[in-house]
Amino acid sequence: MPKKFIVLVLLIGMALSIAACTANVTPSGKNDLKFAIDQEPASLDPYMHTKQQGFTVGTLIFETLIKKDKNGEFVPWLAKEWEFVDDTTIIFKLRDDVTFHDGSKFTAEDAVYSLTLGATSSFSKTVFSSIDPENTKVIDEYTFEIKLLNPYAPLFEALASFRGAMLCKAARESMGEAEYGRAPVGTGPMKFVKWVSGDRIELEAYEGYWGEKLPFEKATARIIVESSSRSIELETGGVDIAMELAFSDWERIDNNPDTVLISGESQSITFILLNNSMKPLDDIRVRQALAHAIDMEALVNIAFQGNAVVADSYYIPSILGHKPVGPMEYNLEKAKSLLEEAGYPDGFEIDFYTYEHPIHSVVAEVLQSMWGAIGVKVNIVVVDLATLTELNNAGKVSTSHMSPAVAIADPDAALMIWPTWRTISIRHNDQHVQDLLDAGRATYDEEERAKIYGELQDYLFSKTYSIPVAFPKAAFGTRNYIEGLEFSPSLVPDMTSVRFK
């Protein structure tokens, strides 16, 4: 065989080998991470919102006292050790080498401030209301004591979640909660740089970070509301990661050699919010009429395109104590009869609030048609997410389709919308609901907890304060050189786990 031919074959082989290898290699000189989120967060302060978009960005900015490893064990992080004094008292000792992004030390004062805020904020009380803010105290510069009002079964799950972020007391108090939410100061590997409203949030590496530095110096969360645009940006390399992919794009992203689809079962539930403080929704007959008028199987199939199951209760089956209680029977005649009995034989008019979202928008349109069949005229009111959050917290949303992020896989967190003190539009004001919630969170025995939550699910279904819709699946996509980022059932993947091949 001629030498020239052998050399040519070797060169072709080398070229093919290089091409095959470089298909999965990070672009040369890359030191930034770009990820697309589907909505602009109302805030980045973890105690001032409930949406996964803000929490996802926040995983780079904030840190927690403890973390949960891959074996499900709680391990030290900002806290280096802890001791249970009794069922309602835990002492934590902190690392002494951690600083905030403004250069100030992270101390026990900041930890107590953060957890007290968690226990009192309407956004986070669902997981921290058992903390006693009056008696949770600083012992010394790097030691503090958490005091509980009563035994609280999921405390460590909450502390290890994105809900348990440690804030800078001095910065938040001097800036004010609104400004701090737009320019937060944390202890994480990335610090806040700029927020261009409607476009992007920019972060950069914090040089004083105590832990392992990330493989990128800059991170940008791009706000791309249109789902098809997020997918296109991922496929063309405009972003490295795209969150909340539309169902219609899953197969294409999965089959593209340049991208990777990461999907799984969400631990969230979507539901139709009914404002029980507004007429005519304060009448159980009206609420049940609306529930009977929904062909839930059809609604879920249309809105989720086969990537969800009809919710049979108020949280997902994999969480402790789940009990099938629904859905409500689809029966238009019964729905009309209930409306007539309630004094609305010709129906009524109601506003349904939503924001630009491929699922929520479809749900609104389907309900407009289904409820129209019993004479209920639905006015679809489209606002941005921040406005919807504000209206909801003020109790001004009459009806809406919602999917709050469930921070931890525990019934207490899964039922986060139900406490009577929550300033959201559901406003049932039912003390029996609160009593059962309190009993469930204060019980360490799992069998007893399951019984309590089973009773609560039966009771909620009988009252129809809200209407469960779906247990959805979810997916995000990455470029093929991204690794380490795993699907999170909370829909808040830990962005600090991102590595480049």
N, C-alpha and C positions, 0 to 999 in steps of 0.2 A: 504493500500500500504506500503510495507516495507520501513523503513527509508533509508536503503542503496540505494534503487532504486530512492527514491526522491532526495537524495543528488547527485546521479549520473546524473539524469535529469537536476538538477540545474547547475551542473558543466558544462555539455555539452552546456546548454543554455548560460551560461556565456562565454564559450569559443567561441561560434558562434557569440555572441554579440561583444566581443572584436575583433574578426577577421573582422567583418563587419565594426567596427569603425576604426580599424587601416588601413584599405584599403586606406583611404583618409588622413592619418596622415603623417606629415613630418617625414622622417627618424630621429631616435633619435640622438640628439646632432648636427644636421645639422646647420651650420652657414655660408654656402657658397652657391653661385649661379653659376651654369654652364649653359651656353647657346651656341648653335652652330650657327654660321653664315656660309653662303654659299660661300663667297669669302673673300680673304684677302683685307682689305681696302688699298687704296693707301696712305691714311693719316687719322689721327683723327682730324686734324684741320678743323673745320666746314666751313672755308672760302677757303679751298684748295681742295675740292672734291665735287662730286654730288651723291655719292652712299650711299644707305641706310645702308650698312654694317657698315660703319664708323659712321654714325649718330646714329645707334642703340647703339653701344658701348658708343658713346658720351653722350647719355642721362643720364648716370651715372656720367660723369666727369664734364660736363658743365651745366650752368643754364642760364636762360633768364631774362630780366627785368620784364616781365609780363607773365602770363599764361592764358589759357582759361579754364574755369571750365566746368562742365558737362551741364550747361545751356547755354553754348555758350557766357558767359560774360567774359570780360577781367578783371583779378584780379591781384593785386600787387604780386610781388615776390621779385626779387632783388631791384626793384624800389618800394617804399612804396606809392608813389602818383605821379600824373602828372597833368598838366594843359595845355589846348590848348589856346595859345595866339591868334592865327589866323589859317587860313587853312594851313599855311606852317611853323608854329612855335609851338613846344611843349616843355615844361620844365618838366624834371623828377627830383624827389628827391629820393635818394638811401637810403637803410638801411645802418646803420653805424657799424653793427656788423658782417659783412661778410668778410672772409679772403680766400685767395687762398691756394692751397695745399702746397705752399712753406712758408706759414705763413704770407705773406704780405697782406696788406689791399686791399680790392676791393673798388676803388674810381671812381669818375667821369672821371678821366684821362683814366682809363681802359675802361670805357663804350664808351667814345668818340673814343678811339683807335679802339675798336672792330667794331663800326658802320662805321667808316671811312674805315676800311679794307673791311667791307661788301659792301660798296658803290664803291670800286675800284677793288676788285678782280673779275676776269672773271668768277669765279665759283659762286659768290653770287650776282653779279650786277643785275641779273635778278629780284631779289626781293628788292634790296636796292639802285638801281641807282638814285632814286629820292632824296636821302639824299645828301645835299650839304656839302661835306667834308671840304670845306674852311671855312664855317660859322657855322658848328656844333661845339659847344665850351663848355669848362668847365666854370662854374660860381663860384663854390667853391668846396671844397673837396668832397661833396656828392650831388652836384647839377649840372646838365648840361642841355644844350639846343640843341634839334635837329632842324636843319633848313633844309627845303625841297626846292629843285629847283623849284618844282611845286606841286600843290595838288596831293596827292598819296593815292588813295582809300584803297588799302590793307595794309597800313603801320602796323597797329596793329596786323593783321594776321601774318605778317612777323616777327615782334618783338616777338610774342608769340611762334613761331615755332622753331624747332631745328636749323634753319638757323640763329636765332638771338642770338646765344651763346655769352656769355661774356668771353673774353680772358684776360690773364695776360700780360699787355704791357711789363713790365720789363723782364719777362721770355722769351717771344717770341723774343724780340729784342736782348737779349743776346745770346739765343740759335740759332737763325736763324729759318726761316720758315720750312725748311726741318726737322731739329731735333725736333722742337716743335711739328710738325705733328706726329712724332714717339714717343714722350714722353710729352704729353700735360699737362699743368697746368691749372686747372679750379677751380670753387668754389663748385662743386657738392659734393654729399655724399660719392663718391668713388674717390680715387686718383690712378693715373697710377703707376704701379710697374715694369712690364716687358713686352716686345714684343718679342716673339720667332717666327721669320719669318716662315710662312708656317704652324704654329702649333697653337699658342694661344696668347692672350693678357690678362695679369693678372692685376687686380685691387684690392685695399684693402680699407677698411673704412677710411675716413678722420676724425681723432679725433677732429679736430677743426671746424667741420661742424656746421653752425649756426642753421640749421633746425632739423627736426625729423630724427633720425637715422634709417637706414634700418634694416630689420630683418636678415641681413647676413653681415658678417665681410669681406668676400672675394667674388670676382666675377671673373669668367674666361670666356672669349669669345673664344671658340674653333673654329678654322678654319677647316671646314669639307666640302670640295668642292663637293664630291660625294653625291648626294641626298639620295640614298639608305642607305649610311653609317650614315647620319644624322638621318634618321628614326630609324635605328637599335639602335643607341646610345640613342635615346629618349626612345624606347621601353624597353631597357635593363637597363635604369637608369643611363647611362653614362653621360647624360646631363639632366637638368631639363626642358629646353626649346629648341626647334629646329626650326630655321627660314626657310622660303622658302621651304616648303615641296613639293615634286614632286606630281603631280596630281595622279599618280598611287598609292600613299601611303595614300591618304586622307581617303578612306573608312576604311582601316585597322586601322589607328590611331583613327578614330572616334568610331569604334566598340570595341576597346581595353579598358577594364575597368580601366587600369592603366594610360591611356593617354587621353588627351582632344584635339580635333581639334578646332581651332579658325580660322574662315574664313570670308571673306567678299569681297566686291567690291573694287578694287583698284582705286585710283583717277589718276593713271598713264595711259599713252598710250605707246604702243611699235610702233616703226616706222623703216623704212628702210632709213638709212642715205645715201644720195648721195652727194658727194663732188663736188659742182658746180664750183670749181676753177680748176678742173682737166678735161682734155680731155679724153673721149668724153662727159663726163657728163655736160660740160658747154653748151651743145646743148639741148634745150628743147625737140626736137624731139626724142633724145636718151632717155632722162628721161621718156618721156611719153610712148615710146616703151617698156621700162622696166616695167612700171606700167601696161600697157595693157597685158603684157605677164604673169602676176600673176593671177592665179585662187585663189583669196584671201580667199574665203570660204573654199576651200580645204586646203590652207596653214594654216589657223587659226585652223581648226579642227584637222589637223595632229599635229601641234606644241603644241596646248593648250589642246587637248583631251576633248573638250567640255566645258572647263572652261574659256572661253573668247568669246566675240562677235567681229565681224569684225568692225573695226573702220570706222565710217562714216564721221569723221571730225578730227580735230587736237587736241581736248580734249574731255573729257567725258560729257555725256548729263546732269549730275547733276550740272555742273559748269555754272555759269551765262553766257548767250550769246551763248551757243552751237548751231551750225547750221549744219544740215546734208548736206554734199556736195559730198560725195563719197559713195562707193569706185569707182575707175576707172573701166570701163567695161573690162571684160576679153575677149580679141579679138586678137588671134595670128596673123591673117592676117593683121590687122591694125598695130600691132607691127612691123611685118616684113616690111610693106610698109613705116613706119616712119623711120626705120633704113636705108632702101634703099635711101630714100629721103635725109637723113642726110649724105650719103656717105659711109654707112657700109652695103652693100648688103650681105656680108658674115659674118656679125657680128663682134665681137672684143673680146679681152681678158681683164679680170678685176680681181682684188684681192678683196675678201670679208673677212673682219677681224672679228674674234670672239674670245671668250674665253670659257673655259670648263664650260658649263652651259646647263642643259637639254633642255631648250627651244631655246636659241640662236643657239645652235649647230644644232638642227633639222631644224630651219628656214634656216640656211646656206645651208644645204643639199637639202632641198626642192627647194630653189631658184636656186641652182646649176642645178637642173633638169629642172625647168620651164624656166629659161633663156636660158638654153642649147637648148630648142626647137626653139629658134629664132636665133641660131648661136652664142650666147654670152657664151664664155667659162669662167667659174667662178673658180678661184683658192682660195680655202678656207685657210686662214692664221690664225692659232690658236696661240694666245699669252696669257699671264696672264693679269689679269684685270688692274694692275698698268701700264703695258706696253701699253695696249690698250688706257688707259686714257691719257698717255703721248703722244702717236701718234695722238690721236684724237685732243688734245689741240694744237698740232703743225700743224694741218691741213694735216696730212699725211695719213689719213684713206680714202680710195676711196669709199668703201661701207661697211655697217655693219648693224646689227639689234640691236637697242638700246632701253632701257627702263629707262630713267632718273627718279629719285625720284622727285615727285612733292611735294614741301614743304607745300603749302597751297592750299585750295580749292578756288582758284581765277583764272580767265583767264590770268591775268598777269603772275602768276607763272606757270600755265599750258602751256603757250607758251614760256617757259624759253629758248628753243633752238634757238629762232628766232632773237633776237637782232643782229644788224650788227656787234657790237663790240665783240660778243662772239668768243673766240678763239677756236672754234671747227670746225670740218671738213665740216660742211654744207656749209659755206662760200658763201651765196647767194649774199651778198653785195647789197641788194635792199633797197634803201632809203624809198620807199613807204611802205614797211613792217615796217620799224622803225618808220615812221611817225604815222602809225595807232597804233602801240604799245604804243607810247608816248601819243597819244590822249586818248587811253583807260585807261591807268593808272592814268591820270591826271583828269579824269571825275568822280565826286562823284555820279551823278545821274545814277541809275542803268539802266533805260530804254535807256538812251543815250549810256552808256557803251555797252549794248547788241548790239545796232546797229553798233557800231564801230567794235566790235569783229566779228559780222556777215559778215561785208564787208571784214574783214581781212581773214576769213576762205575761202570765195569765191575766193579771190585773190591768196591765197596760193595754192588752188586746181588748179587754172588755170595755175600756173607756175610750178607745180610739182617739187618743190625744194627738197622735200622728199616725201616718200610714207607712209601714216598711215597704220598700220597693225591691231592692236587689242586693245580692252579695256579688260584687263585681270582680273580675280579673283585671289586671293592669299590666302594662309593659313599657319599658323604655329601651332606647337603642343607643349603641355606642359605635364608634369607629373600631376597626378590628385590631388596632394597636393598644386599645384600652384594656386593662385587666385589673382584677381585684375588686371591682365594683359589683356587689351582689344585689339581687332583688330583695327588697324589704317589704314585708306585708303591711308595714305602717305607711308605705309609699314615700318614705323619707330615707333614701339611700345615703350612706355615710360617704360623703365626697372625699374625706381624708384617706379613704382606702384606695383611691385611684392610683394606679401605677401605669407606666408606659412600657410596652414590650420593646 
